[in-house]
């Protein structure tokens, strides 16, 4: 089992009133950066990097980062910079980028170069994830949302070719044209750094991913719904001739450990203002999914095909809207003492059987101090137990068994 | 007028089927719709059909018209639409377009001015205003865009008919499709073409520019820019009227447009 640690690196120093007063009352995209204090930002970036460095020390196999734009819910607007720092300041853990939003890059060659540098500086520890990005990423970079999937796939193909084919060569695609593709620096890992794809289960992406043998990381999705989506992946994998195993699946879940169940229950509530932002006003639907961002035809076709396998998320509307007790009961956020957390994670792992477990240790208003205590407790009691469970349930990660 | 004022047909072109409404008699007038699709045979079509043969094509990707996979941009759309006119045998034709359709009409005009009889631009996109902006309807969302587009919706029977009720699931699906197509053609740069104002002076065709004075989507300043750029053109402004003069004040709109089109 591959164990990686994640936080979305939230910025929470603003009020619900500030959000309400923003354009269309949105916490992403249009929430004014006048609310950002770079002095606080300087502290936060350094604290978050300290946490990642400590996460390696306590025994995590991977340090997972993500990227979003125009939002206080994630300070990772230039994730590759954080990755480059960790490439140098850590020694053992994989640097897992989940992921670079391909459609928003007008120059994927530059991205291939950045990732190659990170791979070399880290001496081959990069895991290069790719995402479509949310609709907010399309808005923030003025990338036409109707081209999102086409650009995702073409940029992916171009980067792969850049990494694996000796240059110079020429690329004349629909969205990208380059006369001389020949970046001198190539990644250390051969033929290229591992590629993992995170998401919340768009059927088109699941099928695409299965065809490429890329592990798919479910981002804190409902466990039952996750099983449904795994079935879509498995069916697509069978069509190209293989049976997926735990090494093809990852699961990201919020997990917060404190010395006692009571304290963890209390502190863990800080998650509720993390990903959802302070104020918890739903975003306008076209911010997250502008017209054309999801291909209606392909989505409809796939939904029809997999209708039997699709259930609505029981916490539809987000964990923030469901109420804390319900969230905790449903294991969407796992909080407690080390003993409680191990017990709950055993349940989740038994059902989902992922070879990759992403542990989202802290977010929102959870303090740096509580985050560090959480990591310490994980070192002593949680991570060793999870490794045992991984062996007992036979959950090989992608570095134990190639996907 | 016969009981059926218009008929509909599908035209095969470039491997796709294009939906067309056609009605009336007289010189041809082609009406180019905007981001919300043609919205059927409206009262201003009926007015115009008293004097002209009115063609209302549904542009590719909207409504029931298919989009050829290569058709991605507004200039593509202009070239395709000129081909459509050719296939319809329209060698001397008047174009009337509103908002996106106005921009399209202007692009077609500068590409192929010799086929034009008259040009009517209504609250047209296509030119970047020197002050202010063309409102970002995609960012504002459908509700706020609609609020800004109408000056006094209660004065329009068209509004009640088109938007005064809950849309059916099919209408919602159609709306999503039309939005997606509009985003494809108009996302970036949003609703203008930087070279268009420099090409408009080549036009020698009689041109009427119609604007709702209270348009909060495309500023009246854009109408002024069109007037300055097109030699001999005239700007007529309808008071107490928003972004859709053809829907909000259909009688006054039709009267001004018909007068212009009928002037020898």
Interface residues (C-beta under 8 A of the other chain):
Chain A: X24 X139 X142 X144 X145 X146 X284 X286 X290 X291 X292 X296
Chain B: X138 X139 X141 X144 X176 X177 X179 X180 X182 X183 X184 X187 X188
